[in-house]
Amino acid sequence: MPRFGPIKRAELIRYLRRVGFQGPSAGGKHQFMVCGDVVLRVPNPHQGDISTGLLARVLREAGIARDEWEVL
């Protein structure tokens, strides 16, 4: 169960797959993942972890509440 905080990109992708997203697929400047009608841009790989603020934005776009995230 991930806590709400900084997370590695690979872990973010793994947890998004657990809730039904497929991908990541290539596109433009960012990769994206799809779940039904939701198309979610995935942050590009970089040296550090994905920050709490960016994680909050990604989860909001994905339609995942913070309490749902911490239950995964």
C-alpha positions in Angstrom: 0.0 0.0 0.0 1.7 3.2 -1.1 1.6 6.1 1.2 0.8 9.5 -0.2 4.2 11.1 -0.7 7.2 11.0 -3.0 7.2 7.9 -5.2 9.3 6.4 -7.9 7.9 6.6 -11.5 8.0 2.7 -11.9 6.0 2.3 -8.7 3.4 4.9 -9.9 3.0 3.0 -13.1 2.7 -0.3 -11.2 -0.1 1.0 -9.0 -1.9 2.7 -11.9 -2.0 -0.7 -13.6 -3.5 -2.3 -10.5 -6.5 0.1 -10.7 -7.0 -0.7 -14.4 -4.8 1.7 -16.4 -3.0 0.2 -19.5 0.3 1.4 -20.8 2.4 3.5 -20.7 2.3 4.2 -24.5 4.4 6.6 -26.4 3.0 10.0 -27.4 4.3 13.5 -28.0 6.6 14.6 -25.2 5.0 12.4 -22.5 3.9 8.8 -22.3 0.3 8.2 -21.4 -1.8 5.5 -19.8 -5.5 4.8 -20.6 -8.4 3.5 -18.5 -11.7 3.6 -20.3 -12.3 7.3 -21.3 -9.5 8.6 -19.1 -6.2 9.4 -20.8 -3.5 10.1 -18.2 -0.1 11.7 -19.0 2.7 10.0 -17.1 5.5 12.2 -15.8 8.8 11.7 -17.7 11.6 9.8 -16.0 14.0 12.0 -14.1 16.6 11.4 -11.4 14.5 12.0 -8.3 11.2 10.7 -7.1 7.8 12.2 -8.2 7.0 14.9 -5.7 3.9 14.9 -3.6 2.4 17.9 -5.5 2.9 16.1 -8.9 1.5 12.9 -7.5 -1.6 14.8 -6.3 -2.1 16.2 -9.8 -1.7 12.8 -11.5 -4.2 11.2 -9.1 -6.7 14.1 -9.6 -6.5 13.6 -13.4 -6.9 9.9 -13.0 -10.0 10.3 -10.8 -8.4 8.5 -7.8 -9.0 9.9 -4.3 -6.2 10.1 -1.8 -7.8 7.6 0.5 -8.3 5.2 -2.4 -4.6 5.5 -3.3 -3.5 4.6 0.2 -5.6 1.5 0.2 -4.1 0.0 -3.0 
